[in-house]
Amino acid sequence: MESKTLLDLAIDAVDGKRAEDIRVFDVRESSTIADYVFICHGSSDRQVKAIAGALEALAEDNDLQVSVEGSREGKWILVDLGDVIAHIFTKVEREYYNLERLYYDGEAVEL
């Protein structure tokens, strides 16, 4: 699956779980790990887990390998779909870590 197609499917999946303030970065020029990174947040630990679960279901439905970190606590969950990496936070954690500043080299992608 092309990385842009995977990104579109992932954004639809998290939007379906009401992820907030989704920011997408095209990191193809600055990273060999992934093509796109996106950051979003949920209003509670439970919602953060649901958003991550939607990405895991997407991977399963499309026979993709997925790696998930941080799902036990649900404050910051990283979902690695290969060419697309998602960082899902609670709002407080997102503000604290401010990952957007790390991806300024990547081009912001309009949704």
N, C-alpha and C positions, 0 to 999 in steps of 0.2 A: 504494500500500500504506500502511495506517495505521502511524504510528510505533511504536505498542505492538506490533503484529504483527511489524514489522521487528526491534524489540528482541528479542522472543521468539525469532525465527529466528536472530538473531546470537548470542544467549546459548547456544542449542542448538549452533550451529556451533563456538563456542570451547570449550564444555564437551566436545564430541566430540574435541577435540584436547588435552584435559586441562589447560585453563587453570586457574590456581590463584587463589584469593582474589578472585573476581569481585565487584566493587562497582559498583552501578548508581545513577546520580543522575538524578532528574527535574529538568531545568533549564528547563522551559517558562516558568516565572515569571521567570527571571532572564537568559534568553538568547534572542536572535532567530536564532542560528546553528543550534541543534539542539534537539530535545525531550529526548533522553536522551544521557548520556555514561556509558560504563562503562570501568573500569580493571581490568586483570588482569595476571598475569605467568606466564611459563614458566620452566622450570628451566635452559634453555640458549638461546643465540642461535638454534640450529636449531629448537627448539620454538617460540620467539617467531615465527619466520618461518612455521612451519607453522600457527600460530594465525591469523596475518594472511592466509595463503593460503586458509584455510577461509572467511574473510569475503569475500575476493575471489571465490571460487567461488560463494558465496551471492549476491553481486551479479550475477555473470554469469548464474547460473541463473534469476534473477528480473528480468533486463533492467534493472538499476539501475546508475546511474553510481556509480563509486567512485573515490576519490582516496587514494593511499597515499604516506606519507612515512616515510623512515628504514629501508626494507627492506634496503638494502645492508649496513648494519652489523648490524642485528638486535638492538640493545640496547633501543631504544625505537621502536616502529612505531605511527604514527597511521593509522587507517583511517577515512575519512570516508564514510559511507553516506548522507549527506544529513541526515535527521532523527535519525540515531544516529551517534555518534562513539565510536570505540574507541581506547583507549591500551593498548598491549600492551608490557610491559617484561620484562627479566630481573629477578629479585628484587632484585639489588644496585641497579640503576638505579631501580627503583620506590621503594626505601627512600630513596635519595639525593634524588630529585625530590619525593617525597611529594605528588603531585598531588591526593590526596584533600582536602587542606586547602583547595585552590582551589574545590572544589565543595561546601563546607559549606552554602552558600546554597541549593543544590539539595536537594530531599528525597531521602533514601536510599530506594531501592526494594527491597523484600524479594523474593528470588528463590524 
